[in-house]
Amino acid sequence: MAMKRTNLRLAGELLIELRRDGTVPLHRQIETAIRAGIRSGRLPLGSSLPPTRTIALDLGVSRGVIVEAYEQLAAEGYLTSRAGGYTQVAIGAEPVPAPRRPMPAPAPRIDFGYGRADVSNFPRAAWLRSIRRVLTEAPNERFGYLDGRGAPELHEALADYLNRVRGTSAEPGDIVICNGYAQGVTLLIQVLARSGARRLAVEDPSADDDARPVAEAAGLEVIGVPVDEGGVRVDALDRTDADALILTPSHQWPTGGVLPAESRAAVLRWAARRGALIIEDDYDAEYRYDRAPVGAIQGLAPDRVVYAGTVSKTLAPGLRLGWLVVPRHLVDAVAKAKVTADRGSPVVDQLAFADFLTRGEFDRHLRRMRPVYRRRRDALLAALGTRLPDLEPTGVAAGLHLVTWLPPDLDETAVVKAAARRGLGVYGVGPYRISSDGPSGLIFGYATLGEAAIGEGIDLLAAVIDEVRSR
C-alpha cells in the first residue's frame, strides 16, 4: 500500500512533514523536524515557536500531540517556556561547513611497507573452531568483568608457550593481557611515570609511533642509545642515567641485529646498578630462518625485565591482542592501569587464543608461515644482489623486513621520493633516528608481497636509483 503523507505545511518558521501511515508516532516526527531545524540553525537561539493550538490546527492533529513534542524538546534542552506561554529555542547552532578533506595520496603499486603480516594466510578455520569451543564450553563467569590481568586460561597457555618457545621465566600470575604492544607499553609508561621515573632510553633508531610519543606526553625525557650490528651499544647506555630501557634484543628494529650474550649480561648489570626496568619488545622473534631464535632476556632476570609480546606479526594486528610478563612487584600496578584504561580486553578473543595455543594451532601456523616468509626474503635478497649490489643488507635472517644501507652517493630522502613518484613504496631509516648520526638506509617489508612482485619492485627501484644518480 502506498504511504500517505500530509502536504508540507508552514507553521510560523516550522517545516514539518508527517507520515500518517508510518510506524513513527506523530509527536516523534514533530520532535525530529523541530530538532533538525534548531541544529541546522534555521530556528535560531531565542526565536519563538508558534502556539501549540496554531500548529495543531495547521497540521490537523490534536493539541496534545504538539504539547508532548514541545515537552520532550524542553526536557532535552532544545526549548524553554517563557512567561506568558511563549516557547522559545534555548540553544544556538550555526551551520558549520564540512572541512575539505585533502585528497589521499594514491597507494603505491608495489609497496615494501613494513610491520605487516600477511593476513591473507590467517588460519580462519582453526580460529573458528577455537571460537566455537569457547562459546560452547567457557564457564558463564568468564563473560562478566574480569580483573585487569585478563582470562586465567590465557595466562596458563601463554606461560607454557613462552617458557617452552621463547625461554622466558613466566608465571601465569605475572601476565597481563593488553590490546597489542602499543597499549602494553602505554600502561608501563604510565606506571613508571607515577612511580617517579624521569628518563626513558630507547634504541636509536627505533619505532616512533608507540613508546616515544607516549613517554614524551607523560613528561619523560626520551634518550636515544645508538645501536651497532649487534644491537644496543652498552657503552653508550652507561651514560644515559635512564630509569627504563626499551629493547628489541632478538631482532633489533629496524636494523635487524641480535644482541650478543655478553651485551645482554652487560645490559642486565646496568639495570641492576641503576635500579632500572628493561622492557623487552619481542615483536617478531618467532620468525628466524637460519637457526632457532635466541631466547628472551626476561628468562635471565624476570625481576628486572618486562616481556612484551603480541600476535600482530604472527596472526593479525586486527585481533588487538598482546601480553606483558611483568615483574611481580609491578603486576598489581599494571593491572590497575589496564582496568582504568578500558576495563579489560575482549574475553572471547582471549579464550579463543588460549584454546588455539593449547591445541598446538599456533605452532602449526608458525611452521606454515616461516617457509613462506623465508622464500620472500630470499627473493628480495636475490633481486637486490642482481640489480642493486651496492645496497648493503644488514641484520640476521629473521622477521618480516630487511634493511639495506645506501652507498654514500645516494640520498635516502631523494630515493624514497623518486620511488613514490613511480608508484613504488620504499622507506627510509632516517625518520626513525633520534640523532642525525648513522648511515642512510632503506627498509623493505616483504611479508605481504609475492616473489614476482618483489622482483618487479626491485627492478623499478634500480631504475629509480639510476634516475637519482643521473641528476
C-alpha positions in Angstrom: 0.0 0.0 0.0 1.3 3.4 -0.9 2.2 5.5 2.2 0.0 8.6 2.7 1.6 11.9 3.6 0.3 15.3 4.7 1.2 18.1 2.4 4.3 20.0 3.5 3.0 22.8 5.7 4.4 26.0 7.1 3.5 26.9 10.7 5.5 30.1 11.6 9.1 29.0 10.7 8.5 25.3 11.1 8.6 23.0 8.2 7.0 19.7 9.3 6.2 16.7 7.2 4.0 14.0 8.7 3.7 10.4 7.6 0.3 9.4 8.7 0.6 5.7 7.9 4.2 5.4 9.2 5.3 3.5 12.2 6.8 6.5 13.9 4.3 8.3 16.2 3.3 11.8 15.2 4.8 13.5 18.2 8.1 11.9 17.4 8.0 13.1 13.8 7.3 16.6 15.0 10.2 16.5 17.6 12.6 15.3 14.9 11.6 18.1 12.5 11.9 20.9 15.1 15.2 19.4 16.5 16.7 19.3 13.0 15.7 23.0 12.4 17.4 24.0 15.6 20.6 22.0 14.9 20.8 23.4 11.4 20.4 27.0 12.6 17.2 27.5 10.7 15.5 28.1 14.1 18.0 30.4 15.8 18.5 30.9 19.5 15.7 32.9 21.2 13.2 32.6 18.3 9.6 31.9 19.4 7.7 28.9 18.2 4.0 29.1 17.3 1.5 28.3 19.9 0.5 24.6 20.2 -3.0 25.3 19.0 -1.8 27.0 15.9 0.5 24.1 14.9 -2.2 21.5 15.8 -4.7 23.3 13.6 -2.2 23.7 10.7 -1.1 20.0 10.8 -4.5 18.5 11.5 -3.5 16.8 14.8 -4.7 17.2 18.4 -3.1 19.8 20.5 -1.9 17.1 22.9 0.4 15.7 20.2 2.1 19.2 19.9 2.3 19.6 23.7 4.0 16.2 24.0 6.6 17.1 21.3 7.3 20.5 22.9 7.7 19.0 26.4 10.2 16.4 25.1 12.3 19.0 23.4 12.2 21.2 26.5 13.4 18.2 28.6 16.3 17.7 26.2 17.2 21.4 26.4 16.3 22.5 22.9 13.3 24.6 24.0 12.3 26.6 27.0 9.0 28.1 28.1 8.8 31.8 28.9 6.3 33.8 30.9 3.1 34.4 29.0 3.2 30.9 27.4 5.8 31.6 24.8 8.0 28.7 23.8 11.4 29.7 22.6 14.6 28.0 21.2 17.0 27.5 24.0 20.2 26.7 22.2 22.0 28.2 19.2 23.5 26.3 16.3 25.2 27.7 13.3 25.8 25.6 10.2 29.4 24.6 10.2 30.8 23.9 6.7 32.3 20.5 6.4 36.1 20.7 6.3 37.6 19.9 2.9 39.4 16.7 3.1 42.7 16.6 1.3 42.8 14.0 -1.4 44.7 10.9 -0.1 47.9 10.1 -1.9 47.5 7.2 -4.3 48.6 3.9 -2.9 51.9 2.6 -4.3 51.5 0.0 -7.0 54.2 -2.1 -5.3 54.6 -1.4 -1.6 57.5 -2.6 0.5 55.6 -1.5 3.6 57.0 -3.0 6.8 55.5 -4.1 10.1 52.7 -6.1 8.5 51.9 -9.8 8.5 50.3 -11.5 5.5 46.8 -11.6 6.9 45.5 -13.4 3.8 47.1 -16.5 5.5 45.2 -16.0 8.7 44.1 -19.5 9.9 40.4 -18.9 9.7 39.2 -22.4 10.0 41.3 -23.3 13.1 40.4 -19.9 14.7 36.7 -20.6 14.1 37.0 -24.0 15.7 38.5 -22.3 18.8 35.8 -19.7 18.9 33.1 -22.4 18.7 34.7 -24.3 21.5 34.9 -21.2 23.7 31.2 -20.3 23.1 30.2 -23.8 23.9 32.4 -24.7 26.8 33.5 -21.4 28.6 32.1 -21.0 32.1 29.5 -18.3 32.4 31.6 -16.2 34.8 34.2 -15.6 32.1 31.7 -13.4 30.3 31.5 -11.0 33.2 34.0 -8.4 34.3 37.5 -9.9 34.8 40.3 -8.4 36.8 42.8 -6.2 34.9 45.1 -9.2 34.2 42.7 -10.9 31.8 41.5 -14.5 31.4 43.2 -17.1 33.6 43.1 -19.7 30.7 45.2 -17.4 28.6 47.7 -16.8 31.4 48.3 -20.6 31.7 48.5 -21.1 28.0 50.9 -18.2 27.4 53.2 -19.1 30.3 53.5 -22.6 28.9 54.1 -21.4 25.4 56.6 -18.6 26.2 58.6 -20.7 28.6 58.8 -23.5 26.0 59.4 -21.5 22.9 60.9 -18.1 24.0 62.9 -19.2 27.1 61.1 -16.9 29.4 60.6 -17.5 33.1 56.9 -16.6 33.2 54.4 -17.5 35.9 50.7 -17.3 35.0 50.1 -14.8 37.8 52.6 -12.4 36.3 50.9 -12.0 32.9 48.7 -9.0 32.0 46.7 -9.2 28.7 46.5 -5.9 26.7 45.3 -4.7 23.3 48.6 -5.1 21.5 52.1 -3.8 22.2 51.0 -0.1 21.9 48.6 -0.4 24.8 51.0 -2.5 26.8 53.9 0.0 26.6 51.5 2.8 27.3 50.4 1.1 30.6 54.0 0.5 31.6 55.0 4.1 30.9 52.0 5.3 33.0 53.1 3.1 35.9 56.7 4.3 35.6 55.8 8.0 35.5 53.6 7.6 38.6 56.5 5.9 40.4 58.8 8.9 39.7 60.7 7.8 36.6 62.1 10.7 34.6 64.0 9.3 31.7 63.3 6.5 29.2 66.0 5.1 27.0 65.2 3.7 23.6 67.3 2.3 20.8 68.4 4.7 18.1 66.9 4.1 15.5 63.7 2.8 16.9 59.9 2.9 16.2 58.5 6.4 16.6 54.8 5.5 16.8 54.3 3.9 20.3 56.6 4.4 23.3 58.4 7.6 22.3 55.3 9.9 21.9 53.6 8.3 24.9 56.6 8.8 27.1 57.0 12.5 26.0 53.3 13.1 26.6 53.8 11.6 30.1 56.6 14.1 30.8 59.5 11.6 30.5 62.7 12.6 28.7 63.4 10.2 25.8 67.0 9.3 25.3 68.3 7.6 22.2 71.0 4.9 22.6 72.9 4.1 19.4 73.0 0.6 18.0 75.6 -1.2 16.0 75.4 -4.5 14.1 74.8 -6.4 17.4 72.1 -4.1 18.8 72.2 -1.5 21.5 75.7 -0.2 22.4 76.2 -0.9 26.1 79.0 1.7 26.4 76.6 4.4 25.4 73.9 3.0 27.7 76.1 3.6 30.7 75.9 7.4 30.0 72.1 7.7 29.8 71.1 7.8 33.5 67.8 6.3 32.4 65.1 4.8 34.6 63.9 2.3 32.0 65.1 0.9 28.7 63.1 -0.4 25.8 65.0 -3.1 23.8 64.4 -5.3 20.8 67.3 -7.7 21.6 66.2 -10.7 19.5 65.8 -8.7 16.3 66.6 -5.0 16.6 64.1 -2.8 14.9 64.8 -1.8 12.3 68.4 -2.7 11.7 68.0 -6.5 12.4 70.9 -7.1 14.8 70.8 -9.7 17.6 72.1 -8.6 21.0 75.1 -10.9 21.8 75.3 -12.8 25.1 78.0 -10.5 26.6 75.9 -7.4 25.8 72.8 -9.0 27.3 74.7 -9.6 30.5 76.0 -6.1 30.5 72.6 -4.6 30.0 71.3 -6.6 33.0 74.2 -5.4 35.1 73.4 -1.8 34.1 69.8 -2.3 35.1 70.7 -3.7 38.5 73.1 -0.8 39.2 70.5 1.8 38.2 67.5 0.0 39.6 66.1 0.4 36.1 63.4 -1.5 34.3 64.0 -3.2 30.9 61.1 -3.5 28.6 61.8 -6.3 26.1 59.8 -5.9 22.9 59.8 -9.4 21.3 57.8 -8.3 18.3 58.7 -11.0 15.7 61.2 -13.4 17.2 59.3 -16.5 16.1 60.4 -15.8 12.6 64.1 -16.8 12.4 65.1 -18.6 9.2 68.8 -19.7 9.7 68.6 -21.1 13.2 66.5 -21.4 16.3 65.6 -17.9 17.7 67.7 -16.6 20.5 65.8 -16.8 23.8 64.3 -13.8 25.6 66.3 -11.7 28.1 63.4 -11.9 30.5 64.4 -15.5 31.3 67.7 -14.2 32.7 66.2 -11.6 35.1 62.4 -11.9 35.5 62.5 -9.4 38.4 64.1 -6.7 36.2 62.6 -7.3 32.7 59.1 -6.8 31.4 58.5 -9.1 28.4 56.1 -7.7 25.8 54.6 -9.9 23.1 51.7 -9.7 20.6 50.0 -11.6 17.8 50.2 -8.6 15.4 53.1 -10.1 13.4 52.3 -13.8 13.9 48.5 -13.9 13.3 46.9 -10.5 12.6 47.1 -7.0 14.0 43.4 -6.6 13.9 43.0 -9.0 16.8 44.5 -6.3 19.1 45.9 -9.0 21.4 49.1 -8.7 23.3 50.6 -9.5 26.7 53.1 -8.4 29.3 55.0 -10.7 31.6 55.6 -8.3 34.4 58.0 -8.4 37.5 55.9 -9.5 40.4 56.2 -6.2 42.3 54.6 -4.3 39.3 51.8 -6.7 38.4 49.1 -5.0 40.5 50.0 -1.5 39.3 49.9 -2.6 35.6 46.7 -4.5 36.1 45.1 -1.5 37.8 46.2 0.8 34.9 44.6 -1.7 32.5 41.3 -1.6 34.3 41.4 2.2 34.3 42.1 2.2 30.5 39.3 0.0 29.3 38.0 -2.5 31.9 39.8 -5.3 30.1 40.4 -6.8 26.6 37.6 -8.8 24.9 37.3 -12.1 26.6 36.2 -14.3 23.7 39.4 -13.5 21.8 41.5 -14.2 24.9 39.8 -17.6 25.4 40.0 -18.4 21.7 43.7 -17.7 21.6 44.2 -19.8 24.8 42.5 -22.7 23.0 44.5 -22.0 19.8 47.7 -22.2 21.8 47.0 -25.3 23.9 45.8 -27.3 20.9 49.0 -26.5 19.0 47.4 -24.5 16.3 49.7 -21.5 16.9 52.8 -23.7 16.5 51.3 -25.2 13.3 50.5 -21.8 11.9 54.1 -20.6 12.5 55.5 -23.7 10.9 53.4 -22.9 7.8 54.4 -19.3 7.6 58.1 -19.5 8.2 58.9 -21.0 4.8 56.5 -18.5 3.1 58.3 -15.5 4.6 61.8 -17.1 4.1 61.1 -17.5 0.3 60.0 -13.9 0.1 63.1 -12.7 2.0 65.3 -14.9 -0.2 63.7 -13.5 -3.4 64.3 -9.9 -2.1 68.0 -10.6 -1.4 68.5 -12.3 -4.7 66.9 -9.4 -6.6 69.0 -6.9 -4.7 72.2 -8.8 -5.3 71.4 -8.9 -9.0 70.0 -5.5 -9.7 71.4 -3.3 -6.8 74.6 -5.0 -5.5 75.8 -1.7 -3.9 72.9 -1.7 -1.5 74.3 -3.5 1.6 71.9 -5.7 3.5 72.2 -5.8 7.3 70.8 -7.9 10.1 70.1 -11.6 10.6 67.8 -13.8 8.6 64.7 -13.1 10.6 61.4 -11.2 10.8 59.3 -9.6 8.2 61.5 -6.8 6.9 65.1 -6.1 5.7 67.3 -3.0 5.9 69.9 -2.1 3.3 72.5 0.6 3.8 72.8 3.0 0.9 76.2 4.0 -0.7 77.5 7.5 0.1 76.5 8.9 -3.2 72.7 8.2 -2.7 70.5 10.5 -0.6 67.9 8.5 1.3 65.1 11.1 1.0 65.7 11.6 -2.7 65.4 7.9 -3.4 62.3 7.5 -1.3 60.5 10.5 -3.0 61.6 9.4 -6.5 60.3 5.9 -5.9 57.0 7.2 -4.7 56.6 9.2 -7.9 56.8 5.9 -9.8 54.3 4.1 -7.6 56.9 2.3 -5.5 56.8 2.3 -1.8 60.2 2.1 -0.1 61.0 3.8 3.2 64.0 5.4 4.8 65.7 4.6 8.1 66.3 8.3 8.8 62.8 9.2 10.2 63.4 6.7 13.0 66.7 8.1 14.2 66.7 10.3 17.3 70.1 11.7 16.4 71.2 12.6 12.9 74.2 10.2 13.0 74.3 7.0 11.1 74.2 5.7 7.6 71.4 6.2 5.2 69.3 3.2 4.5 66.0 1.7 3.2 63.5 -0.5 4.9 61.9 -3.2 2.8 58.9 -5.1 4.2 58.4 -8.3 2.2 55.7 -10.2 4.2 52.7 -9.1 2.0 54.4 -9.3 -1.4 54.6 -12.3 -3.7 58.0 -13.2 -5.1 57.2 -11.9 -8.6 56.1 -8.5 -7.1 59.3 -8.4 -5.1 61.4 -8.8 -8.3 59.4 -6.3 -10.2 59.7 -3.8 -7.3 63.5 -4.1 -7.2 63.7 -3.7 -11.0 61.7 -0.5 -10.6 63.9 0.7 -7.7 67.0 0.1 -9.8 65.6 2.4 -12.4 64.7 5.0 -9.7 68.3 4.9 -8.4 69.7 5.3 -11.9 67.4 8.4 -12.3 68.6 9.9 -8.9 72.2 9.3 -9.8 71.9 11.0 -13.2 70.6 14.3 -11.7 
